[in-house]
Amino acid sequence: MLILLIVLLVLWLILAIVGFAIKGLLWLAIIGIVLFAGTAAIGMVRRRGLRR
């Protein structure tokens, strides 16, 4: 599960970088940032729940 989370975070980060690099794809950067933040938040919540 942790490997999947890391792969998704890297994928979303790459999408954000590509979106910022190509000005016409700014929407791609926004989607990448939103997905990165969402995946990180879900990962933190699940890891916190497993510790208990």
Residue pairs with C-beta under 8 A, 6 or more apart in sequence:
1 46
5 39
5 43
8 35
8 39
9 36
9 39
9 40
9 43
12 32
12 33
12 35
12 36
12 39
13 32
13 36
14 32
15 28
15 29
15 31
15 32
15 35
16 28
16 29
16 32
16 33
16 36
17 29
17 32
18 25
18 28
18 29
18 32
19 25
19 26
19 27
19 28
19 29
19 30
19 31
19 32
20 26
20 29
22 28
